[in-house]
Amino acid sequence: MKREILVAESAGFCYGVKRAMELAEKAGERTGRAYTLGPLIHNGEAVRRLEESGVAPIDDPSGLGPGDTVIIRSHGISREERTALDATGAQVVDATCPSVARVHRLAEKESREGRTVVIIGDPGHPEVTATAGWCGESVVFSNGEEAEKTLDKSPDFSKKALSVLAQTTAERKNFENIVKILKKRCTNVRIFDTICNATNRRQEEARLLASQCDGMIVIGGRHSANSRHLAEICRECCENVAFIENVDQLEKKEFDNCKKIGITAGASTPAWIIKEVNQTMSDEIIVNETAEETAQPQEIVETTEAAAPQEVVETAENAEPHEETFEEMLEKSFKTLHTGGKVTGTVTAITGTEVTVDLGAKQSGYITLDELSDDNNAKPEEIVKVGDEIETFVIRVNDADGTVMLSKKRLDAVKAWDAINDAKNEKTVLEGKVVESNKGGVVVMLKGTRVFIPASQTGLPKEADMNSLVGETVRFRITEVNQSRRRVVGSIRAVQYEERKAKAAAIWDTIEEGKHYHGVVKSMTSYGAFVDIGGFDGMIHVSELSWSRIHQPSDVLSIGQEVDVYVLSFDREKKKISLGYRTMEDNPWVKFTTNYAIGDEPEVKIVKLMTFGAFAEIIPGVDGLIHISQIADRRIGKTEDVLSVGQVVRARITDIDNDKKKVSLSIRALLNSPAPVEEPEEDEDDGDALVYDTDHPTNVDIDE
């Protein structure tokens, strides 16, 4: 029985879910380990795939800290949850669907005006609970009966200022019913139709498809509100509806008597699950048709084999041989050429306009330059040479002129389809040249076939100019082939991801503390910089960027900068690498002790005045203490009576304590007349006035 399968055009990921998945995948690629606050979307298969790539769901963010990356799922979170998340110090990637974020903003705005927010949707749905978390007083209605009951039970409710919002995946019919009730019974109502256009379109398509089919398959998670609504809508128009999460739950026998089968899917259903279901049903249909169509020809073959041809053969064997003339033998030696056929010949000449080919036929073959290659800039002599054997496609046979128009380009394209299907099935990495770009992505030519690479699969940042790839030879993988529509889709990012994954594995196999890497700065936060060390991102904490004080990582590094780093520590289980950037050679204390000794008299700069003396910078990162008794050759009451911040003076190094990394200086030692010795004040310890920490170069003053 012939059957027709129709797949809804809008089935599968909506923009918001697709965006959330892309953000999560990028976060996983960048950090090697990221977390989502709850399952990213309502689809177990997709969540499991994300976990395999290092993006795992968590319920409690309290265990997160600086260096961790957490992704807010497409449903969004409440204001309170966002505050708690920010308090952890983790890097937050907000994957809230833009349509949902708009609902949150409306809820917050209306609530600030003192209005009660009415949310139409599923009370237990994470999107609804998140929306309620952005407003003060709110109520959730899942159906008209609940609205009527609330109005009957609380008469004052109808007098309140109400602002009505909808869950983005709410069923429109239900939304309109509740709005009608509120408009009729309440005096001050504002209506905001926040149902996502994609959701509404998907529901209308499902309704139309179900009314045309005698069998419907709805694919989606059991916890997905929009998927459940799709199933309900389809059951209103079609008796035979199967609601499944994946192909394993599909019972094909349920559709044995169906001539037309429709397939739709919720917004959280990945494309690969829809394809598996479609392919499974299509394969079943093809097998049945093939069995019916091949039954009769077998009998015909048997009859043919058992009948007269055997006698004909015997007669032919007994017939007297016919001696052919030279003209007949010459005629038979020529090939017979047909338009649309394939023919092999030898290149005999190359001119500026065409390539001549000897086909071993009565006609002479030629290939125009535009039928030689897709590359308009390629020169004929670079593609073929005289004497080369070449296989071509016959475009037209002109017996009157004795010529045959050939095409190498078209035959290459025909062959390419087989190669493309093989490449997709075998996940082969291919190479091609980018020939054009558009808003949606770029086009790569592969042996005469156009391969479309969506912008999200180019490997470029979201706002990057697609034109930067034009003319470049790129490595990619085929992800989708539709020969009937002559459509081929590929992914550069898939290859980059796998190459990066392989490099990351190599890093973890050989990593050790102290090992040096050459990397590129990929991103920066307030607490450090992330560096790609060849397949994996490690973090340089801000304290490891410089021996001197800095306010932020951008004071030292810039994104895209190449740097030499070394491993301070690593955690295989958490997939984290801490990197060092500053070196011992740059350690100010090492520089100081290398270039200065006791008795040296450097020029120093006064940087801080204290009651017991002054701190002076000898070199950047190393300060020395000039005790008040060593400032002048006389007794002074206050340090500022003699010195001022920023003043440059000459002083003698009188003591260097390598263990405590402290330096004592004296101006008085350079003066001719001796000064009276001052006793230190009680509780004053100038030996603790300066502490130099090689890990954290901070001068610590006793009075601070």
NORWOSUL-V706188 format. One record per helix or strand of 2 or more residues. SS is the DSSP state (helix for helix, strand for strand). FROM is the first residue (numbers start at 1). LEN is the number of residues. Records with the same first field share a line. If there is no record, write none. Layout:
SS->FROM-LEN  FROM-LEN
//
This chain:
strand->4-4  34-4  55-4  69-4  91-4  116-5  138-4  161-6  188-4  215-5  241-4  260-6  342-9  354-5  364-5  389-10  403-5  429-10  441-6  449-6  473-10  487-5  516-10  528-5  537-5  562-10  576-5  603-8  613-7  622-6  648-3  652-6  662-5
helix->15-17  44-9  61-3  79-9  98-15  126-7  144-10  155-5  172-14  197-16  225-13  247-3  252-4  271-36  309-10  326-8  369-3  380-4  408-19  455-3  466-4  492-19  542-3  553-3  584-3  588-8  628-3  639-3  668-3  686-3
//
